[in-house]
């Protein structure tokens, strides 16, 4: 357990240290160089960063909630089948419909996250 945690922490540190180096791009030759001391507008970077944070939080809460709901549903269904094995067909059908409804909530969270990532209304509102 300790070895796994230390490997995960080491991997996260390496990704955080090496990702900027891997994603760094040289300035294109055709782009004009900014004058030294000129103000830089970071509005778009801040909006995109906040959007990525919002997407992570939305997907995290969306999947955690649906995971807990599915776990409770499956637990109740297995307990019901254990108490009354003759009703397995009805319980299974009801459980499958319930799980499909719960899974749709995770899909809604995914759709909202994709909208925020690729068709960000805030970026269009600000005009960036």
C-alpha positions as CSV (number, residue, x, y, z in Angstrom):
1,X,0.0,0.0,0.0
2,X,2.8,2.4,0.9
3,X,4.7,1.5,-2.3
4,X,1.6,2.3,-4.4
5,X,1.0,5.6,-2.7
6,X,4.6,6.6,-3.1
7,X,4.6,5.6,-6.8
8,X,1.4,7.7,-7.4
9,X,2.8,10.7,-5.6
10,X,6.1,10.4,-7.5
11,X,4.2,10.1,-10.8
12,X,2.1,13.2,-10.0
13,X,5.3,15.2,-9.2
14,X,7.0,14.1,-12.4
15,X,3.9,15.0,-14.5
16,X,3.7,18.5,-12.8
17,X,7.4,19.1,-13.3
18,X,7.8,17.7,-16.9
19,X,4.5,18.8,-18.4
20,X,5.4,22.4,-18.9
21,X,8.6,21.4,-20.5
22,X,6.8,19.1,-22.9
23,X,4.1,21.5,-23.7
24,X,6.3,24.6,-24.1
25,X,6.3,25.8,-27.7
26,X,8.7,28.2,-29.4
27,X,7.2,31.4,-30.7
28,X,6.4,31.2,-34.4
29,X,8.8,33.1,-36.6
30,X,5.9,35.1,-38.2
31,X,4.6,36.4,-34.9
32,X,5.7,39.8,-33.9
33,X,7.7,40.0,-30.7
34,X,6.1,41.8,-27.8
35,X,7.8,44.9,-26.6
36,X,9.6,44.5,-23.3
37,X,7.5,45.9,-20.5
38,X,4.3,45.8,-22.5
39,X,1.3,44.7,-20.5
40,X,0.1,41.1,-21.2
41,X,-3.6,40.2,-21.1
42,X,-4.1,37.0,-19.2
43,X,-7.9,37.0,-19.3
44,X,-8.3,34.2,-21.8
45,X,-5.8,32.0,-19.8
46,X,-7.7,32.7,-16.6
47,X,-11.1,31.9,-18.1
48,X,-9.8,28.6,-19.7
49,X,-8.1,27.6,-16.4
50,X,-11.2,28.3,-14.4
51,X,-13.2,26.3,-17.0
52,X,-10.9,23.3,-16.7
53,X,-11.2,23.5,-12.9
54,X,-15.0,23.6,-13.2
55,X,-15.1,20.7,-15.6
56,X,-13.0,18.6,-13.2
57,X,-15.2,19.4,-10.3
58,X,-18.4,18.7,-12.3
59,X,-17.2,15.4,-13.5
60,X,-15.8,14.5,-10.1
61,X,-19.1,15.2,-8.3
62,X,-21.1,13.7,-11.1
63,X,-19.3,10.4,-11.1
64,X,-19.0,10.2,-7.3
65,X,-22.7,10.7,-6.9
66,X,-23.7,8.2,-9.5
67,X,-21.2,5.7,-8.2
68,X,-22.7,5.9,-4.7
69,X,-26.2,5.7,-6.1
70,X,-25.3,2.6,-8.2
71,X,-23.7,1.0,-5.2
72,X,-26.7,1.5,-3.0
73,X,-29.0,0.3,-5.8
74,X,-27.0,-2.9,-6.3
75,X,-26.7,-3.5,-2.6
76,X,-30.5,-3.2,-2.2
77,X,-31.1,-5.5,-5.2
78,X,-28.8,-8.2,-3.9
79,X,-30.3,-8.1,-0.5
80,X,-33.8,-8.3,-2.0
81,X,-32.8,-11.3,-4.1
82,X,-31.2,-12.9,-1.1
83,X,-34.5,-12.6,0.9
84,X,-36.8,-13.5,-1.9
85,X,-35.1,-15.5,-4.7
86,X,-38.4,-16.1,-6.5
87,X,-38.8,-12.4,-7.3
88,X,-35.4,-12.2,-9.0
89,X,-36.8,-11.4,-12.5
90,X,-38.8,-8.4,-11.3
91,X,-36.0,-7.2,-9.0
92,X,-33.5,-7.4,-11.8
93,X,-35.7,-5.5,-14.2
94,X,-36.3,-2.7,-11.7
95,X,-32.6,-2.6,-10.9
96,X,-31.6,-2.3,-14.5
97,X,-34.0,0.5,-15.2
98,X,-32.8,2.3,-12.0
99,X,-29.2,1.9,-13.0
100,X,-29.9,3.3,-16.4
101,X,-31.5,6.4,-14.9
102,X,-28.6,6.8,-12.5
103,X,-26.1,6.4,-15.4
104,X,-27.9,9.1,-17.3
105,X,-26.9,11.6,-14.6
106,X,-23.2,10.9,-15.2
107,X,-23.8,11.3,-18.9
108,X,-25.5,14.7,-18.3
109,X,-22.4,15.8,-16.2
110,X,-20.2,14.7,-19.2
111,X,-22.3,16.7,-21.7
112,X,-22.1,19.8,-19.5
113,X,-18.3,19.3,-19.1
114,X,-17.9,18.9,-22.9
115,X,-19.9,22.1,-23.5
116,X,-17.8,24.0,-21.0
117,X,-14.6,22.7,-22.6
118,X,-15.3,23.0,-26.3
119,X,-18.2,25.5,-26.7
120,X,-17.4,27.7,-23.7
121,X,-20.2,30.3,-23.5
122,X,-18.1,32.5,-21.1
123,X,-15.3,32.8,-23.7
124,X,-17.8,33.9,-26.3
125,X,-19.5,36.3,-23.9
126,X,-16.2,38.0,-23.0
127,X,-15.3,38.1,-26.7
128,X,-12.0,36.2,-26.6
